[in-house]
């Protein structure tokens, strides 16, 4: 298994990407191909001890910036680092892609070069959230702002498979994010979606609320990309604000500082739970391959963990399981139901 890393993506590229790639190769023995300006990448690699590590470099002369349109990665900048990375997967020279660059461009390049899984109209970006009982997978968190019911149903199927075969949850509980648990709540999109999901063969809970993302009552929470991105950004902001407020309160008095000495271990464990770098990145579910999207401001630890997750995703063959589950859903939708055609019901 070899992971292609977009060496020019991210706010601090290529320093962070190279440092994270070296750490992943050293600590986990993963074969890595760095993609980007060869001269720049090799100069950065010389700052690290890379003897015995399987790290290669493939040259790409262009970079897709954060403000470029997604189409630039596909149509105009044909030698961009993100496009070349996906071309390596298409050619069988790599098994997964990791990028901290433009997420829209990453999705566009993945769809254009690798295609979509059969039964998927739009891929989704999935993110793991820490909860009181473990972790919850939320999707979509920004890939698709406007969705139709069939898109959310497809997200639910993909999320259930990912939770089962990658996160190791035997019977994942799937919920649809709404403004209340009652069936009378929601909007036209959620009401149409939940009517379909009640006929899908997995553990569907029905509506869940925003607080349920963190209390652990669901293993998979489904929503459109607009809502999901708001949930993601609010959560990131809240975690940062809570951390800063705690620091200010601890510094406020001598007794607080003294007490901190006894509980600092608990604070370290808490920080680790809410640290996004522990999860590395967000998988791009629905493309016919493996793509991991990282935060633009990722540190080296996040890149290292994203590479590890991408490697494990490819090794476990999650996409094959996802394709099988989607085919089961498509077949079920073709069966007549309550006097209607399956297509009308789905």
KOLGU-954429 format. One line per 2 residues: their letters; for each residue x negated, y negated, z negated of N, C-alpha, C. Coordinates in steps of 0.05 Angstrom, whole numbers, plus 5000, padded with zeros to 4 digits. Layout:
BEGIN
A> X/Y/Z/X/Y/Z/X/Y/Z ~ ... .
This chain:
BEGIN
XX> 4983/5024/5000/5000/5000/5000/4982/4975/5000 ~ 4988/4957/5019/4973/4932/5021/4992/4909/5020 .
XX> 4985/4888/5005/5002/4864/5002/4989/4841/5016 ~ 5004/4828/5034/4995/4804/5047/5003/4779/5031 .
XX> 4984/4762/5024/4990/4739/5007/4986/4713/5024 ~ 5006/4697/5025/5005/4671/5038/4986/4653/5022 .
XX> 4961/4651/5031/4941/4637/5016/4944/4607/5017 ~ 4961/4596/5034/4963/4567/5037/4990/4557/5027 .
XX> 5006/4574/5015/5032/4565/5004/5029/4556/4976 ~ 5047/4540/4966/5046/4532/4938/5034/4505/4934 .
XX> 5039/4493/4911/5029/4466/4905/4999/4464/4901 ~ 4987/4486/4892/4958/4486/4886/4943/4506/4903 .
XX> 4952/4511/4927/4939/4530/4945/4913/4518/4955 ~ 4892/4534/4960/4892/4563/4957/4880/4573/4930 .
XX> 4873/4553/4913/4860/4560/4888/4875/4581/4872 ~ 4901/4575/4867/4917/4593/4851/4922/4620/4864 .
XX> 4928/4619/4890/4933/4644/4905/4909/4663/4905 ~ 4885/4652/4909/4861/4668/4909/4856/4679/4881 .
XX> 4858/4663/4860/4854/4672/4833/4874/4694/4826 ~ 4899/4691/4833/4919/4711/4827/4914/4737/4842 .
XX> 4906/4734/4868/4901/4758/4884/4877/4773/4873 ~ 4856/4760/4865/4833/4773/4854/4840/4788/4828 .
XX> 4857/4775/4811/4866/4788/4786/4882/4812/4792 ~ 4900/4811/4812/4917/4834/4819/4900/4858/4829 .
XX> 4880/4851/4845/4862/4872/4856/4845/4884/4835 ~ 4836/4868/4816/4818/4878/4795/4834/4893/4773 .
XX> 4857/4883/4765/4871/4895/4743/4889/4918/4751 ~ 4899/4918/4776/4919/4938/4785/4909/4954/4809 .
XX> 4885/4948/4819/4875/4963/4842/4890/4960/4867 ~ 4903/4937/4872/4920/4933/4895/4904/4922/4918 .
XX> 4907/4934/4942/4894/4924/4966/4909/4899/4976 ~ 4893/4878/4981/4906/4852/4987/4893/4839/5012 .
XX> 4910/4827/5028/4901/4811/5051/4910/4782/5047 ~ 4891/4764/5044/4896/4736/5042/4900/4724/5070 .
XX> 4921/4708/5074/4926/4697/5100/4925/4666/5099 ~ 4909/4655/5117/4907/4626/5117/4881/4617/5131 .
XX> 4872/4593/5126/4847/4583/5137/4824/4600/5127 ~ 4812/4616/5144/4792/4635/5136/4769/4622/5121 .
XX> 4759/4600/5132/4736/4587/5120/4742/4577/5092 ~ 4765/4566/5088/4774/4556/5062/4777/4579/5042 .
XX> 4790/4600/5051/4796/4623/5034/4770/4637/5026 ~ 4752/4641/5044/4727/4654/5037/4710/4637/5018 .
XX> 4711/4611/5022/4696/4594/5004/4708/4596/4976 ~ 4734/4599/4974/4747/4601/4948/4741/4629/4935 .
XX> 4740/4649/4952/4734/4676/4942/4706/4678/4930 ~ 4687/4662/4941/4660/4662/4931/4658/4653/4902 .
XX> 4678/4640/4892/4678/4631/4864/4685/4654/4845 ~ 4693/4677/4855/4701/4699/4838/4683/4723/4844 .
XX> 4682/4741/4825/4668/4766/4828/4686/4786/4842 ~ 4681/4790/4867/4699/4807/4883/4687/4834/4892 .
XX> 4663/4840/4881/4649/4865/4888/4667/4889/4882 ~ 4671/4906/4902/4686/4930/4899/4716/4926/4901 .
XX> 4726/4902/4905/4754/4897/4907/4763/4897/4937 ~ 4786/4909/4942/4796/4912/4970/4811/4886/4977 .
XX> 4797/4865/4983/4809/4840/4991/4798/4831/5018 ~ 4816/4829/5038/4808/4820/5064/4821/4793/5070 .
XX> 4812/4780/5092/4823/4754/5100/4831/4755/5129 ~ 4855/4744/5135/4864/4741/5163/4869/4712/5167 .
XX> 4858/4702/5189/4859/4673/5195/4886/4665/5205 ~ 4896/4642/5195/4920/4629/5205/4914/4599/5204 .
XX> 4917/4586/5227/4908/4558/5230/4928/4537/5220 ~ 4954/4546/5216/4975/4526/5210/4987/4532/5182 .
XX> 4999/4511/5171/5012/4513/5145/5040/4501/5147 ~ 5060/4515/5136/5087/4505/5134/5090/4490/5107 .
XX> 5094/4463/5108/5096/4447/5084/5123/4450/5071 ~ 5125/4441/5046/5150/4443/5031/5173/4427/5043 .
XX> 5166/4406/5059/5187/4389/5071/5192/4397/5100 ~ 5179/4417/5110/5184/4426/5138/5210/4441/5139 .
XX> 5223/4441/5162/5247/4457/5164/5240/4486/5167 ~ 5260/4503/5160/5255/4532/5161/5247/4542/5189 .
XX> 5259/4529/5209/5253/4537/5236/5225/4532/5244 ~ 5211/4514/5231/5183/4508/5237/5165/4533/5233 .
XX> 5172/4549/5213/5157/4573/5208/5160/4594/5229 ~ 5182/4593/5244/5188/4613/5263/5183/4604/5292 .
XX> 5192/4580/5299/5191/4572/5327/5166/4555/5334 ~ 5161/4535/5317/5140/4516/5324/5112/4524/5314 .
XX> 5110/4531/5289/5084/4538/5277/5081/4568/5278 ~ 5075/4578/5301/5073/4607/5305/5048/4619/5293 .
XX> 5029/4602/5286/5004/4612/5273/5003/4603/5244 ~ 5027/4598/5232/5028/4590/5204/5021/4614/5186 .
XX> 5011/4609/5162/5003/4630/5144/5026/4648/5137 ~ 5050/4636/5133/5073/4653/5125/5082/4671/5148 .
XX> 5082/4660/5172/5091/4677/5195/5070/4699/5200 ~ 5045/4692/5199/5024/4713/5204/5026/4735/5183 .
XX> 5032/4727/5158/5034/4747/5137/5057/4767/5143 ~ 5080/4758/5152/5101/4776/5159/5095/4792/5185 .
XX> 5079/4780/5203/5071/4795/5226/5054/4819/5219 ~ 5038/4816/5198/5022/4839/5189/5039/4862/5179 .
XX> 5062/4855/5166/5080/4876/5157/5094/4889/5182 ~ 5102/4872/5201/5115/4882/5225/5097/4901/5240 .
XX> 5071/4895/5240/5051/4911/5255/5041/4935/5239 ~ 5051/4938/5214/5042/4961/5198/5016/4957/5184 .
XX> 5005/4932/5184/4979/4927/5172/4982/4918/5143 ~ 5006/4914/5134/5012/4907/5106/5040/4918/5100 .
XX> 5046/4921/5074/5071/4932/5066/5090/4913/5052 ~ 5080/4889/5045/5096/4869/5031/5083/4842/5034 .
XX> 5099/4821/5030/5089/4793/5032/5096/4778/5006 ~ 5077/4762/4997/5081/4745/4973/5074/4716/4982 .
XX> 5093/4698/4976/5088/4670/4983/5099/4651/4962 ~ 5084/4630/4956/5093/4609/4938/5099/4584/4954 .
XX> 5102/4587/4980/5107/4565/4998/5137/4559/5001 ~ 5144/4546/5023/5171/4538/5029/5189/4563/5029 .
XX> 5208/4564/5010/5225/4588/5008/5243/4592/5032 ~ 5254/4570/5043/5270/4572/5067/5255/4583/5090 .
XX> 5230/4574/5093/5213/4584/5115/5206/4613/5110 ~ 5202/4621/5085/5196/4649/5079/5219/4667/5087 .
XX> 5243/4658/5080/5267/4674/5087/5271/4675/5117 ~ 5267/4652/5131/5270/4652/5160/5250/4670/5174 .
XX> 5225/4668/5165/5204/4685/5177/5209/4714/5172 ~ 5218/4721/5148/5224/4749/5142/5247/4760/5159 .
XX> 5268/4744/5162/5291/4752/5178/5283/4755/5208 ~ 5268/4735/5218/5262/4735/5247/5243/4758/5254 .
XX> 5223/4762/5238/5202/4782/5245/5209/4811/5236 ~ 5222/4814/5214/5228/4840/5204/5257/4849/5208 .
XX> 5275/4829/5212/5303/4835/5216/5317/4839/5189 ~ 5343/4845/5190/5358/4850/5166/5366/4879/5164 .
XX> 5371/4888/5139/5382/4914/5135/5410/4916/5148 ~ 5417/4939/5159/5443/4943/5171/5464/4939/5150 .
XX> 5484/4922/5156/5505/4916/5138/5501/4890/5122 ~ 5478/4876/5127/5472/4851/5113/5474/4828/5133 .
XX> 5491/4809/5127/5493/4784/5143/5473/4764/5136 ~ 5468/4761/5109/5449/4741/5099/5433/4753/5076 .
XX> 5407/4752/5077/5391/4761/5054/5396/4743/5030 ~ 5389/4752/5007/5392/4737/4982/5367/4736/4966 .
XX> 5363/4714/4951/5340/4712/4933/5350/4720/4905 ~ 5336/4739/4893/5344/4749/4867/5323/4742/4846 .
XX> 5333/4735/4822/5315/4727/4800/5322/4742/4775 ~ 5302/4750/4759/5307/4763/4734/5307/4743/4711 .
XX> 5328/4744/4695/5331/4726/4671/5327/4743/4646 ~ 5313/4733/4626/5311/4747/4600/5337/4744/4585 .
XX> 5346/4764/4571/5371/4764/4556/5367/4774/4528 ~ 5389/4773/4512/5388/4783/4485/5384/4814/4484 .
XX> 5392/4827/4506/5390/4856/4507/5370/4867/4527 ~ 5355/4850/4539/5336/4859/4559/5332/4839/4582 .
XX> 5344/4844/4605/5342/4826/4628/5366/4829/4646 ~ 5371/4808/4661/5394/4808/4679/5384/4798/4706 .
XX> 5393/4810/4728/5386/4802/4755/5408/4784/4765 ~ 5401/4760/4774/5420/4741/4785/5414/4736/4815 .
XX> 5435/4738/4832/5432/4732/4860/5458/4723/4871 ~ 5457/4704/4889/5435/4691/4902/5427/4666/4887 .
XX> 5402/4658/4886/5394/4634/4871/5383/4612/4889 ~ 5392/4612/4914/5384/4589/4931/5382/4595/4961 .
XX> 5385/4620/4969/5382/4626/4997/5405/4618/5014 ~ 5429/4619/5003/5454/4615/5018/5473/4597/5002 .
XX> 5474/4572/5010/5491/4553/4995/5521/4558/5000 ~ 5528/4563/5025/5556/4568/5032/5559/4598/5038 .
XX> 5577/4611/5024/5580/4640/5027/5610/4647/5032 ~ 5613/4670/5045/5639/4682/5048/5641/4706/5030 .
XX> 5666/4716/5025/5669/4739/5007/5651/4763/5014 ~ 5649/4769/5040/5633/4792/5048/5603/4788/5041 .
XX> 5594/4763/5040/5566/4758/5032/5562/4765/5003 ~ 5580/4757/4986/5578/4762/4957/5580/4792/4952 .
XX> 5597/4806/4967/5600/4835/4964/5573/4848/4971 ~ 5561/4839/4993/5535/4850/5001/5514/4845/4979 .
XX> 5514/4820/4968/5495/4814/4946/5499/4833/4923 ~ 5524/4839/4916/5530/4857/4894/5519/4885/4899 .
XX> 5523/4895/4923/5512/4921/4930/5482/4922/4928 ~ 5469/4901/4939/5439/4900/4938/5429/4897/4909 .
XX> 5443/4881/4893/5435/4877/4866/5437/4902/4849 ~ 5459/4917/4854/5463/4942/4840/5441/4962/4846 .
XX> 5434/4964/4872/5413/4983/4880/5386/4975/4868 ~ 5380/4949/4869/5354/4938/4859/5352/4944/4829 .
XX> 5374/4939/4814/5374/4943/4785/5370/4973/4779 ~ 5382/4990/4795/5381/5019/4789/5354/5030/4796 .
XX> 5344/5024/4820/5320/5038/4829/5294/5023/4824 ~ 5295/4997/4818/5271/4982/4812/5269/4975/4783 .
XX> 5291/4966/4771/5291/4959/4743/5295/4983/4724 ~ 5304/5005/4736/5308/5030/4721/5333/5031/4704 .
XX> 5354/5016/4711/5379/5016/4696/5397/5038/4709 ~ 5404/5057/4693/5418/5081/4704/5445/5074/4717 .
XX> 5461/5059/4704/5488/5052/4714/5492/5022/4711 ~ 5481/5006/4729/5481/4977/4726/5509/4966/4725 .
XX> 5514/4947/4706/5539/4933/4704/5538/4908/4721 ~ 5557/4905/4739/5557/4883/4758/5580/4864/4752 .
XX> 5573/4838/4750/5594/4818/4745/5593/4795/4766 ~ 5616/4783/4770/5618/4760/4789/5620/4735/4773 .
XX> 5601/4716/4777/5600/4691/4761/5624/4673/4768 ~ 5638/4665/4747/5662/4648/4750/5664/4629/4726 .
XX> 5685/4612/4726/5689/4593/4705/5706/4604/4683 ~ 5709/4630/4681/5725/4643/4660/5728/4672/4666 .
XX> 5733/4688/4646/5736/4717/4649/5763/4725/4660 ~ 5783/4708/4655/5810/4715/4663/5813/4716/4694 .
XX> 5830/4734/4703/5833/4738/4732/5845/4713/4745 ~ 5859/4697/4730/5871/4672/4741/5850/4650/4746 .
XX> 5826/4654/4735/5805/4634/4739/5791/4637/4766 ~ 5771/4621/4770/5755/4623/4795/5767/4605/4817 .
XX> 5756/4609/4841/5766/4594/4864/5773/4614/4886 ~ 5779/4605/4909/5788/4622/4931/5766/4643/4938 .
XX> 5741/4633/4937/5718/4651/4944/5716/4674/4923 ~ 5716/4667/4897/5713/4688/4877/5737/4707/4876 .
XX> 5761/4696/4880/5785/4713/4879/5785/4734/4902 ~ 5778/4725/4926/5776/4743/4948/5754/4764/4944 .
XX> 5732/4754/4933/5709/4772/4929/5715/4794/4908 ~ 5727/4786/4885/5733/4805/4864/5753/4826/4873 .
XX> 5772/4819/4891/5791/4838/4901/5777/4860/4917 ~ 5756/4853/4931/5741/4873/4947/5724/4889/4928 .
XX> 5710/4876/4909/5691/4890/4892/5704/4911/4874 ~ 5730/4907/4868/5744/4927/4852/5747/4953/4867 .
XX> 5743/4953/4893/5744/4978/4908/5717/4989/4916 ~ 5696/4976/4907/5669/4986/4913/5660/5006/4891 .
XX> 5646/5027/4899/5640/5048/4880/5615/5042/4864 ~ 5618/5024/4844/5598/5021/4823/5611/5008/4799 .
XX> 5596/5003/4778/5606/4994/4753/5612/4964/4754 ~ 5635/4956/4765/5642/4928/4767/5657/4918/4743 .
XX> 5648/4897/4730/5660/4887/4706/5682/4866/4711 ~ 5682/4854/4735/5700/4832/4740/5685/4805/4736 .
XX> 5700/4784/4729/5688/4758/4724/5671/4758/4699 ~ 5648/4743/4701/5632/4737/4678/5627/4707/4678 .
XX> 5621/4696/4654/5617/4667/4652/5587/4661/4651 ~ 5580/4635/4652/5552/4627/4652/5537/4637/4628 .
XX> 5550/4637/4604/5536/4647/4580/5529/4676/4581 ~ 5544/4691/4598/5539/4720/4600/5513/4726/4615 .
XX> 5501/4706/4628/5475/4711/4641/5454/4717/4621 ~ 5457/4706/4596/5436/4709/4576/5444/4727/4553 .
XX> 5470/4734/4550/5477/4751/4528/5475/4781/4534 ~ 5469/4788/4559/5463/4816/4565/5487/4833/4570 .
XX> 5511/4821/4574/5535/4838/4578/5536/4849/4607 ~ 5520/4838/4625/5519/4847/4653/5490/4851/4660 .
XX> 5485/4871/4677/5458/4876/4687/5453/4861/4713 ~ 5474/4855/4729/5473/4841/4754/5495/4820/4754 .
XX> 5487/4795/4760/5507/4774/4762/5506/4762/4790 ~ 5529/4762/4804/5530/4754/4832/5543/4726/4834 .
XX> 5532/4709/4852/5543/4683/4857/5532/4673/4884 ~ 5543/4650/4894/5532/4639/4918/5506/4624/4911 .
XX> 5491/4617/4931/5465/4605/4927/5466/4577/4915 ~ 5487/4562/4919/5490/4536/4907/5492/4538/4877 .
XX> 5511/4555/4868/5515/4559/4839/5490/4572/4826 ~ 5479/4592/4840/5456/4606/4830/5432/4589/4826 .
XX> 5427/4570/4845/5404/4553/4843/5407/4533/4819 ~ 5432/4524/4815/5438/4506/4792/5432/4521/4766 .
XX> 5442/4547/4764/5437/4563/4741/5407/4566/4736 ~ 5392/4571/4757/5363/4575/4755/5349/4550/4745 .
XX> 5355/4527/4758/5341/4502/4751/5349/4493/4723 ~ 5374/4496/4715/5383/4488/4688/5368/4506/4668 .
XX> 5366/4532/4673/5352/4550/4655/5323/4543/4652 ~ 5310/4537/4674/5281/4529/4673/5278/4504/4657 .
XX> 5295/4484/4662/5294/4459/4648/5299/4462/4618 ~ 5319/4479/4611/5325/4484/4583/5302/4497/4568 .
XX> 5290/4517/4581/5268/4531/4568/5245/4512/4563 ~ 5239/4494/4582/5217/4475/4578/5225/4454/4557 .
XX> 5249/4445/4557/5258/4425/4537/5258/4437/4509 ~ 5267/4461/4505/5267/4474/4479/5239/4477/4469 .
XX> 5221/4485/4486/5193/4488/4478/5181/4462/4469 ~ 5186/4440/4483/5175/4414/4475/5188/4404/4450 .
XX> 5214/4408/4447/5227/4399/4422/5217/4414/4398 ~ 5212/4440/4401/5201/4455/4378/5173/4445/4370 .
XX> 5157/4439/4391/5130/4428/4385/5132/4402/4370 ~ 5150/4385/4378/5153/4359/4365/5162/4362/4336 .
XX> 5181/4381/4331/5191/4385/4304/5169/4397/4286 ~ 5153/4415/4298/5132/4427/4282/5110/4407/4274 .
XX> 5104/4389/4293/5084/4368/4287/5095/4347/4268 ~ 5121/4347/4263/5133/4325/4248/5126/4324/4219 .
XX> 5118/4347/4207/5112/4347/4179/5091/4368/4172 ~ 5078/4364/4150/5057/4383/4141/5069/4410/4135 .
XX> 5093/4411/4122/5105/4436/4116/5112/4453/4140 ~ 5121/4438/4161/5127/4452/4187/5102/4464/4199 .
XX> 5080/4449/4198/5055/4460/4209/5046/4484/4193 ~ 5049/4483/4166/5041/4505/4149/5058/4530/4155 .
XX> 5084/4525/4158/5102/4547/4164/5096/4560/4191 ~ 5088/4544/4210/5082/4554/4237/5060/4575/4236 .
XX> 5041/4572/4218/5018/4591/4216/5028/4619/4211 ~ 5051/4621/4197/5062/4647/4190/5080/4659/4212 .
XX> 5090/4642/4229/5109/4652/4250/5099/4648/4278 ~ 5074/4640/4281/5064/4634/4308/5065/4659/4326 .
XX> 5062/4683/4315/5064/4707/4331/5092/4710/4344 ~ 5113/4703/4328/5140/4703/4339/5143/4683/4361 .
XX> 5131/4659/4358/5132/4639/4379/5119/4648/4404 ~ 5096/4662/4402/5082/4672/4425/5099/4693/4440 .
XX> 5112/4710/4425/5129/4730/4438/5153/4718/4451 ~ 5164/4697/4439/5187/4683/4451/5178/4669/4477 .
XX> 5155/4656/4476/5145/4642/4500/5141/4662/4523 ~ 5131/4686/4516/5127/4706/4537/5153/4715/4549 .
XX> 5174/4717/4533/5200/4725/4544/5212/4706/4564 ~ 5208/4680/4559/5221/4660/4576/5202/4649/4597 .
XX> 5177/4659/4598/5158/4650/4617/5163/4663/4645 ~ 5169/4646/4665/5175/4657/4692/5151/4672/4704 .
XX> 5127/4665/4695/5103/4677/4707/5102/4707/4700 ~ 5116/4715/4679/5116/4744/4672/5130/4760/4693 .
XX> 5149/4748/4708/5164/4762/4728/5152/4757/4756 ~ 5135/4738/4758/5120/4733/4783/5136/4718/4804 .
XX> 5156/4730/4815/5171/4717/4837/5198/4729/4840 ~ 5212/4720/4860/5239/4729/4866/5239/4746/4891 .
XX> 5249/4770/4890/5250/4787/4915/5270/4776/4935 ~ 5264/4778/4960/5282/4771/4981/5296/4796/4990 .
XX> 5321/4800/4980/5336/4825/4985/5352/4823/5011 ~ 5351/4843/5027/5366/4844/5052/5350/4844/5077 .
XX> 5324/4837/5076/5308/4838/5100/5297/4867/5102 ~ 5290/4875/5126/5281/4902/5131/5251/4904/5125 .
XX> 5244/4898/5100/5217/4898/5091/5216/4886/5063 ~ 5192/4880/5053/5189/4869/5026/5178/4841/5026 .
XX> 5192/4822/5015/5183/4795/5013/5187/4785/4985 ~ 5167/4772/4973/5170/4761/4946/5165/4731/4947 .
XX> 5184/4715/4937/5183/4686/4938/5175/4676/4910 ~ 5154/4661/4908/5144/4650/4882/5151/4621/4880 .
XX> 5152/4611/4856/5155/4583/4850/5132/4567/4861 ~ 5138/4544/4873/5117/4527/4885/5095/4520/4866 .
XX> 5102/4517/4840/5083/4510/4820/5072/4533/4805 ~ 5073/4557/4816/5064/4581/4803/5035/4579/4795 .
XX> 5028/4592/4772/5001/4594/4764/4990/4621/4773 ~ 4964/4626/4768/4951/4650/4777/4964/4676/4766 .
XX> 4974/4674/4741/4987/4697/4728/5012/4704/4743 ~ 5028/4684/4752/5052/4688/4767/5046/4702/4793 .
XX> 5026/4692/4807/5018/4704/4833/5010/4733/4829 ~ 4994/4738/4808/4985/4765/4803/5009/4784/4798 .
XX> 5028/4775/4782/5051/4792/4776/5069/4795/4800 ~ 5071/4774/4816/5087/4776/4841/5076/4797/4860 .
XX> 5049/4798/4862/5036/4818/4878/5041/4846/4868 ~ 5040/4849/4841/5045/4875/4829/5074/4884/4834 .
XX> 5093/4865/4830/5121/4872/4835/5126/4880/4864 ~ 5115/4864/4883/5118/4870/4911/5107/4897/4918 .
XX> 5083/4903/4907/5071/4929/4912/5088/4952/4902 ~ 5099/4949/4878/5116/4970/4866/5142/4973/4882 .
XX> 5153/4950/4890/5178/4950/4906/5174/4967/4932 ~ 5152/4962/4946/5147/4977/4970/5142/5006/4964 .
XX> 5127/5012/4943/5119/5039/4936/5144/5056/4929 ~ 5163/5044/4915/5187/5059/4906/5208/5063/4928 .
XX> 5204/5050/4951/5223/5053/4973/5251/5043/4967 ~ 5253/5020/4953/5279/5010/4945/5295/5002/4970 .
XX> 5283/4992/4991/5298/4984/5015/5312/5008/5027 ~ 5300/5031/5027/5313/5055/5038/5339/5062/5022 .
XX> 5337/5060/4996/5360/5066/4979/5382/5045/4984 ~ 5373/5019/4988/5392/4998/4993/5407/5002/5019 .
XX> 5392/5011/5040/5404/5016/5066/5425/5038/5064 ~ 5419/5059/5048/5438/5081/5045/5463/5072/5031 .
XX> 5460/5056/5010/5484/5046/4995/5501/5028/5012 ~ 5488/5011/5028/5503/4994/5046/5518/5009/5066 .
XX> 5506/5031/5076/5520/5048/5096/5545/5061/5083 ~ 5542/5069/5058/5565/5081/5044/5588/5061/5042 .
XX> 5581/5036/5036/5601/5015/5033/5614/5009/5060 ~ 5599/5008/5082/5610/5003/5108/5629/5026/5116 .
XX> 5621/5051/5110/5638/5074/5116/5664/5072/5101 ~ 5662/5065/5075/5687/5063/5058/5705/5041/5069 .
XX> 5694/5019/5079/5710/4997/5089/5725/5005/5114 ~ 5716/5025/5128/5729/5033/5153/5753/5051/5147 .
XX> 5757/5060/5122/5779/5077/5116/5805/5060/5110 ~ 5827/5068/5121/5852/5053/5116/5858/5052/5086 .
XX> 5869/5030/5077/5875/5026/5049/5900/5010/5045 ~ 5920/5022/5031/5945/5008/5025/5959/4997/5050 .
XX> 5959/5013/5071/5973/5005/5095/5958/4985/5112 ~ 5933/4977/5104/5917/4959/5120/5893/4974/5131 .
XX> 5881/4962/5151/5856/4973/5161/5834/4968/5141 ~ 5814/4985/5140/5791/4980/5122/5778/4954/5126 .
XX> 5776/4945/5152/5762/4920/5157/5778/4897/5146 ~ 5805/4898/5146/5821/4877/5134/5816/4876/5104 .
XX> 5814/4899/5092/5810/4899/5063/5783/4890/5055 ~ 5763/4895/5072/5735/4888/5065/5727/4861/5075 .
